[in-house]
Amino acid sequence: MSNAQQKKYLVTGGAGYVGSVVAAHLLEAGHQVTVLDDLSTGHREGVPSGAEFIEGRIQDAAKWLDSSFDAVLHFAASSQVGESVVRPEKYWANNVGGTTELLAAMRDAGVRTLVFSSTAATYGEPDEVPITEDAVTAPTNPYGASKLAVDHMISGECAAHGLAAVSLRYFNVAGAYGAYGERHDPETHLIPLVLQVAQGRRETISVFGDDYPTPDGTCVRDYIHVADLAEAHLLALDAAASGEHLICNLGNGNGFSVREVIETVRRVTGHPVPETVAPRRGGDPAVLVASAERAKERLGWRPSRTDLAGIVADAWEFAQRRESE
């Protein structure tokens, strides 16, 4: 890539799972990347080689953000649904308060393009699937509510101050990209949890409810490969238009049940995965599947890693690498 095409990006939360993969993709595309992360949930080793790293909070972004940056990709957030229910104040302070400060810093520095990491949790329990961006937003927890509040803030910023912004509402992100993968603590996502059972690090996987109105009685979810997700962010940077807040769902459009995921892990790893049926969890919809038609139309995005076995295989390779470290 020539210097004329090279751009400079601030990636907040770039030491976390999705942020690190996006930062790696930006570097591979020839751009300059600065990662801002307070390492409260991210990992220093997750920051890709070649990126400048600043250990700091988004509330203090004005210290580092200046007119040399072309755009901000904003991943920094508290993101545990369960924790948000018992500590909602943390989610309003970090996700809403932190983004308020970040938007002010961008305004003052004249940085006028933003790609925001939003979530399918903004929709709550949908009336219809697949879920489109026109679905009613009725989050069922403070995490989803805080992300929806940020989307409303961004819409106002675009209308009032000409910000060019794209919010990407993720469904279930999974898989790994080379040295970058999931390492949450505590881990709450299904695929890494099932892989922990395959590794012998966990005795059994809990299946929360097997009497849903689905083909095998277990919940169905849409899994999107983290590398496909990252590619959407680079396309979103190109699609962002002054004064417009574009909101796009990101999913592969296919649903996989909890039991399908468990069986796929058994097949990919060759290890037994004992399962235990537990009572349903409150607020778990039977089916959550995305319509990503708008992302295809507006961003030109096409997920290419939609095979569940491939997603699991990449996650398994990362899990094995971590275990051997």
Secondary structure, DSSP 4 states (H G I P E B T S, - for coil): --TTT--EEEEETTTSHHHHHHHHHHHHTT-EEEEEE--SSS-GGGSPTTSEEEE--GGGGGGT--TT--EEEE------HHHHHH-HHHHIIIIIIHHHHHHHHHHHHT--EEEEEEEGGGTBS-SSSSBPTTS--B-SSHHHHHHHHHHHHHHHHHHHH--EEEEEEE-EEE--BTTB----SS---HHHHHHHHHTTSSS-EEEE-S-SSSTTSS-EEEEEEHHHHHHHHHHHHHH--TT-EEEEEE--S-EEEHHHHHHHHHHHH-----EEEEPPPTT--SEE-B--HHIIIII--------HHHHHHHHHHHHHHHHH-
